[in-house]
Amino acid sequence: MDTAKYETILRTRKAELESRLSRIEQDFTTPRNPDDDDRAVERNNDEVLEELGETGERELVAIDAALARIAGGTFGICARCGRPISERRLDAVPHTPLCQTCAEEVSRKG
């Protein structure tokens, strides 16, 4: 398996997320519009941005864990069953710690 390929993908995605999260944070610190109607729209937008921020933060944690697995030599090995994770799955979700079978089992239980 070409771990260098996945490391590049993960580092690129991490940089994109960090940039996006920074822009979201800047938006939260921007002064609000004094107009009531505009403030209502801004509050709604803030909720969407907050959800995007939380999702981005979770993905960053997963990416950092994947990069640690690369450094530790365990990338591409399922953290649950110890079998190899298919390259097809890694191509779709490069930060996944689980093979397809274990991911499906976990999602059915959760």
C-alpha angles and dihedrals in degrees: 000000000000101000091172088064091053093043089056092048092048095047091048092050091046091054091048092050094046090052092048093047090050091053090048090051090050090051091055091054094049112108114259127243114259092219111102095220092049091047090054090054090046091052090052090049090049090057091053092046091048091054091047089049093051092048090049092050091052091050090049090054090050091048092050089050090050091050089051089052089052090051090046095048096242099103112129094026117110110249090212107044103013095234123128118274110231118251087232089061092044090050089055097040109014094180096053116128093193137069117236094261095051092043090054092048092049093048092050091053096043 
